[in-house]
């Protein structure tokens, strides 16, 4: 074997050794993965679950407000119930229409900013429900509520996929969805407390004249405050978040693309636009 062949063989072995060492460095040990998952759970789950609790409260509090005089003051009693049904349905019109485009566009923004903006937006819409005075204003507030919640709910599974593997997603989604039941329990208790305290002049068979307005304020303002907190506390994508150190970011990126097609970052792929054009 000539000197050139020996030198080439040595370079190949050295390159292979370097590559094996790099792969070994990127491959996380089970203990490292467990520590990373626990760290992510401590930050991501409390924020997203609380956001879903307030999102569900704000979309379902209309029924409690109806029992506290909303219909009598804003819809002239609505003896047939048709006007109230339209107000209730307005949320779902905008929510369904905006779900897909909002989820696709959310990839272009840091998750903390996107989720925070959605929470602040629906919190403002819910709070503004306390200022409504007729059918049109109620419809406008409910449509806005649907638009902003459409940017939150469907984006959370996408956000979870940045940090959790497919095997881990199910349990986290169960925790997240479970807070809808918690919201259902708390919503009735909050409405009961507001009605028993009584705000404004007493109305026979209803309670305080301003009870339904206070209800919207109590359930809308916390979403705004939590949205502001989310902007600073929710981790962004694995490659850019400051919540993880360099080694944890490497492990998170490897986990994100494990068993799935490689994620290429905050861009929109052509295939993701096909549902919008069909």
Secondary structure per residue as TSV (DSSP state, phi and psi in degrees):
chain	resnum	aa	ss	phi	psi
A	1	X	-	360.0	130.8
A	2	X	-	-73.9	166.9
A	3	X	H	-62.9	-36.2
A	4	X	H	-65.1	-42.3
A	5	X	H	-65.5	-40.5
A	6	X	H	-62.5	-42.0
A	7	X	H	-64.6	-40.9
A	8	X	H	-65.4	-40.4
A	9	X	H	-64.3	-39.1
A	10	X	H	-64.1	-42.3
A	11	X	H	-63.0	-39.3
A	12	X	H	-64.7	-43.8
A	13	X	H	-64.4	-39.9
A	14	X	H	-65.3	-40.3
A	15	X	H	-65.1	-39.7
A	16	X	H	-65.9	-40.4
A	17	X	H	-62.8	-42.6
A	18	X	H	-63.3	-41.7
A	19	X	H	-65.2	-42.2
A	20	X	H	-64.2	-38.8
A	21	X	H	-65.9	-37.5
A	22	X	H	-66.5	-43.6
A	23	X	H	-63.1	-41.1
A	24	X	H	-63.1	-36.3
A	25	X	H	-67.8	-37.6
A	26	X	H	-74.7	-28.6
A	27	X	S	-73.9	120.7
A	28	X	-	-84.7	146.6
A	29	X	-	-78.2	158.5
A	30	X	H	-56.5	-36.2
A	31	X	H	-67.0	-39.6
A	32	X	H	-64.9	-40.9
A	33	X	H	-65.0	-41.3
A	34	X	H	-63.3	-42.9
A	35	X	H	-62.9	-40.7
A	36	X	H	-64.9	-44.9
A	37	X	H	-63.7	-41.5
A	38	X	H	-62.9	-40.0
A	39	X	H	-64.8	-41.3
A	40	X	H	-66.3	-42.3
A	41	X	H	-60.9	-39.4
A	42	X	H	-64.3	-28.4
A	43	X	H	-100.7	-43.9
A	44	X	H	-77.6	-47.5
A	45	X	H	-64.1	-46.2
A	46	X	H	-59.2	-41.3
A	47	X	H	-68.6	-50.2
A	48	X	H	-67.8	-36.4
A	49	X	H	-68.8	-41.3
A	50	X	H	-65.5	-37.8
A	51	X	H	-61.7	-42.3
A	52	X	H	-67.8	-34.5
A	53	X	H	-58.9	-48.4
A	54	X	H	-73.0	-31.2
A	55	X	H	-63.0	-43.1
A	56	X	H	-69.7	-38.0
A	57	X	H	-59.7	-44.6
A	58	X	H	-72.5	-25.4
A	59	X	H	-85.7	-19.5
A	60	X	H	-110.3	-1.9
A	61	X	H	-75.7	-5.1
A	62	X	H	-63.7	-36.2
A	63	X	H	-63.8	-41.9
A	64	X	H	-67.0	-38.2
A	65	X	H	-64.4	-31.4
A	66	X	H	-62.0	-36.8
A	67	X	H	-76.5	-10.8
A	68	X	T	-108.7	15.2
A	69	X	T	108.1	3.2
A	70	X	H	-59.5	-44.8
A	71	X	H	-66.1	-41.5
A	72	X	H	-64.4	-37.3
A	73	X	H	-85.7	-37.6
A	74	X	H	-103.0	-24.5
A	75	X	S	-120.2	18.0
A	76	X	T	55.0	38.1
A	77	X	T	88.4	-31.5
A	78	X	-	43.8	67.5
A	79	X	T	-61.3	-28.4
A	80	X	T	-88.7	-19.4
A	81	X	S	81.7	0.1
A	82	X	H	-68.2	-43.4
A	83	X	H	-61.9	-43.2
A	84	X	H	-63.8	-38.6
A	85	X	H	-61.4	-39.3
A	86	X	H	-66.3	-40.8
A	87	X	H	-62.7	-43.2
A	88	X	H	-65.1	-40.0
A	89	X	H	-75.9	-23.1
A	90	X	H	-57.1	-35.4
A	91	X	H	-59.6	-44.6
A	92	X	H	-74.1	-27.2
A	93	X	H	-59.9	-54.5
A	94	X	H	-71.1	-33.8
A	95	X	H	-63.2	-45.4
A	96	X	H	-70.4	-43.2
A	97	X	H	-64.9	-37.0
A	98	X	H	-91.8	-6.9
A	99	X	H	-58.9	-55.8
A	100	X	H	-65.7	-52.4
A	101	X	H	-61.4	-36.0
A	102	X	H	-65.8	-39.9
A	103	X	H	-66.5	-40.4
A	104	X	H	-66.5	-46.6
A	105	X	H	-67.0	-26.7
A	106	X	G	-60.8	-22.7
A	107	X	G	-66.3	-20.5
A	108	X	G	-82.6	-10.1
A	109	X	S	-120.4	151.9
A	110	X	-	-57.6	132.2
A	111	X	H	-54.6	-37.2
A	112	X	H	-63.4	-39.7
A	113	X	H	-71.0	-41.5
A	114	X	H	-65.4	-50.3
A	115	X	H	-65.6	-40.8
A	116	X	H	-62.6	-43.1
A	117	X	H	-62.0	-40.2
A	118	X	H	-64.0	-44.0
A	119	X	H	-65.0	-44.8
A	120	X	H	-63.0	-39.7
A	121	X	H	-63.7	-49.2
A	122	X	H	-72.8	-27.3
A	123	X	H	-65.6	-40.3
A	124	X	H	-64.8	-44.2
A	125	X	H	-61.6	-42.1
A	126	X	H	-66.0	-41.0
A	127	X	H	-64.5	-38.8
A	128	X	H	-68.6	-16.1
A	129	X	G	-58.9	-27.4
A	130	X	G	-69.5	-16.7
A	131	X	G	-100.8	-0.4
A	132	X	-	-67.9	153.4
A	133	X	-	-138.1	-6.7
A	134	X	S	-157.3	-175.9
A	135	X	H	-61.4	-45.1
A	136	X	H	-62.6	-41.4
A	137	X	H	-68.5	-35.6
A	138	X	H	-64.3	-43.4
A	139	X	H	-61.4	-44.4
A	140	X	H	-60.9	-43.8
A	141	X	H	-66.2	-39.8
A	142	X	H	-70.3	-37.8
A	143	X	H	-63.3	-44.9
A	144	X	H	-61.3	-39.4
A	145	X	H	-59.8	-42.8
A	146	X	H	-65.6	-38.5
A	147	X	H	-61.9	-47.7
A	148	X	H	-72.8	-37.2
A	149	X	H	-70.2	-26.3
A	150	X	H	-65.0	-26.7
A	151	X	T	-81.8	-9.5
A	152	X	T	-102.6	-61.1
A	153	X	H	-53.9	-57.0
A	154	X	H	-67.9	-21.1
A	155	X	H	-78.3	-19.4
A	156	X	H	-68.2	-45.5
A	157	X	H	-57.6	-38.6
A	158	X	H	-62.9	-42.9
A	159	X	H	-63.8	-43.6
A	160	X	H	-59.7	-35.2
A	161	X	H	-66.6	-17.0
A	162	X	T	-70.0	-26.5
A	163	X	T	-119.0	-24.2
A	164	X	S	-115.0	147.3
A	165	X	-	-78.4	170.2
A	166	X	H	-61.3	-34.7
A	167	X	H	-67.6	-26.3
A	168	X	H	-93.8	-17.4
A	169	X	H	-64.2	-39.6
A	170	X	H	-58.2	-46.9
A	171	X	H	-65.8	-41.0
A	172	X	H	-66.9	-39.1
A	173	X	H	-66.4	-34.5
A	174	X	H	-64.8	-43.6
A	175	X	H	-58.5	-45.6
A	176	X	H	-63.7	-49.8
A	177	X	H	-65.1	-29.6
A	178	X	H	-61.9	-23.0
A	179	X	H	-74.0	-10.2
A	180	X	H	-67.0	-39.7
A	181	X	H	-66.0	-39.2
A	182	X	H	-62.1	-41.8
A	183	X	H	-63.4	-39.3
A	184	X	H	-61.4	-37.7
A	185	X	H	-72.1	-43.8
A	186	X	H	-70.6	-34.0
A	187	X	H	-58.6	-45.3
A	188	X	H	-66.0	-38.4
A	189	X	H	-66.5	-41.6
A	190	X	H	-63.8	-45.0
A	191	X	H	-62.5	-39.9
A	192	X	H	-62.6	-42.9
A	193	X	H	-64.8	-42.5
A	194	X	H	-62.7	-43.0
A	195	X	H	-68.8	-33.1
A	196	X	H	-76.0	-31.2
A	197	X	H	-69.2	-46.9
A	198	X	-	78.5	116.7
A	199	X	-	-120.7	125.9
A	200	X	S	87.6	-179.7
A	201	X	S	-57.5	142.7
A	202	X	E	-75.6	134.4
A	203	X	E	-114.4	127.8
A	204	X	T	-58.8	127.9
A	205	X	T	80.0	-2.4
A	206	X	T	-123.6	-48.5
A	207	X	E	118.4	-149.3
A	208	X	E	-66.1	141.9
A	209	X	T	-62.6	-29.7
A	210	X	T	-102.2	12.1
A	211	X	H	-57.7	-45.7
A	212	X	H	-67.8	-30.0
A	213	X	H	-69.3	-43.4
A	214	X	H	-63.4	-36.7
A	215	X	H	-59.8	-45.8
A	216	X	H	-64.2	-37.2
A	217	X	H	-66.8	-44.3
A	218	X	H	-63.4	-36.0
A	219	X	H	-95.1	-12.3
A	220	X	H	-95.4	-41.0
A	221	X	H	-63.0	-41.5
A	222	X	H	-58.9	-32.0
A	223	X	H	-65.5	-37.3
A	224	X	H	-65.0	-46.2
A	225	X	H	-64.5	-41.2
A	226	X	H	-67.6	-32.5
A	227	X	H	-63.6	-41.2
A	228	X	H	-63.1	-42.7
A	229	X	H	-62.1	-40.0
A	230	X	H	-60.7	-36.9
A	231	X	H	-57.3	-31.8
A	232	X	H	-103.0	-24.1
A	233	X	H	-103.6	-26.5
A	234	X	S	-76.8	128.2
A	235	X	-	-64.2	142.7
A	236	X	-	-84.6	-165.7
A	237	X	-	-57.3	152.5
A	238	X	T	-54.7	-36.2
A	239	X	T	-76.1	-11.2
A	240	X	T	-126.7	-11.0
A	241	X	-	-69.6	141.4
A	242	X	S	-90.1	-2.8
A	243	X	S	-72.3	-24.4
A	244	X	S	-108.1	149.7
A	245	X	-	-83.6	179.0
A	246	X	H	-60.1	-44.0
A	247	X	H	-65.8	-41.8
A	248	X	H	-65.8	-34.7
A	249	X	H	-65.3	-39.8
A	250	X	H	-60.7	-45.8
A	251	X	H	-65.4	-42.7
A	252	X	H	-62.6	-40.5
A	253	X	H	-66.1	-40.7
A	254	X	H	-64.4	-39.9
A	255	X	H	-67.8	-37.9
A	256	X	H	-60.3	-37.0
A	257	X	T	-99.6	8.8
A	258	X	T	-75.9	121.5
A	259	X	T	74.8	8.4
A	260	X	S	-134.9	171.3
A	261	X	-	-67.0	145.0
A	262	X	-	-62.9	132.1
A	263	X	-	-82.1	135.3
A	264	X	-	-107.0	13.1
A	265	X	S	103.0	-164.5
A	266	X	S	-80.2	66.9
A	267	X	-	-135.4	162.6
A	268	X	-	-105.9	121.8
A	269	X	-	-80.8	154.6
A	270	X	H	-60.0	-37.7
A	271	X	H	-63.0	-26.4
A	272	X	H	-76.0	-15.6
A	273	X	H	-90.5	-11.5
A	274	X	H	-60.7	-43.0
A	275	X	H	-59.4	-28.8
A	276	X	H	-76.6	-27.3
A	277	X	H	-93.4	-13.9
A	278	X	-	-84.8	360.0
